[in-house]
Amino acid sequence: MAETFSVTVRLFAVFREALGASALTREVAPGTTVGGLLAQLIAEHPGLDGAEKAVSFSVNRVYASAETVLQAGDEVAFIPPVSGGQLSHGERQMSSRR
């Protein structure tokens, strides 16, 4: 049996909604990349399908790439794009009066 190690995964927005948690612990095999971990989660949770197209990653609170190889004890975060949104009609009217 191959050895594994634990990583902590922090989840935001669509990831949190799909998995029903803000964080989880995962056992991964040596050589697992951030992208590989994301692919595992998408395969297990169809609600995440397509999430890989616009997600940023961090490992131990430093931005990382999908090719970053995980180490025991790492904290991985999947960060979906943050939308600034648009002002509603009422907000546009209020801001134009200022």
Residue, then its C-alpha position, 0 to 999 in steps of 0.5 A: m500500500a502506498e504511503t499517503f500524507s495529510v493536507t488541509v484544504r481551505l474552501f471558498a465560495v462555490f467550493r464551500e457550497a459544493l462540499g458543505a464545509s469551509a475546510l477539510t483534511r485530505e490524504v494524498a499520495p506523494g507527488t500529488t500536485v495542487g491541480g491533481l488534488l483539484a481534479q480529485l475533488i471535481a471528480e467526487h463533486p459534480g457541482l464543481d464541474g468547470a471550476e478549474k477554469a477560473v480558480s487560483f491556488s495558494v499553498n501555505r498562504v502563498y500563491a501557487s500554480a497547479e503544478t505545485v507538488l504538495q508536501a505533508g502538512d501543507e495548507v491548500a486554498f482554492i480561490p475562485p475569482v472574486s467579482g466586484g459586481q455591478l451597481s444596481h439601478g438604485e445604487r447607480q442613482m445614489s452614487s450619481r447624486r454624490 
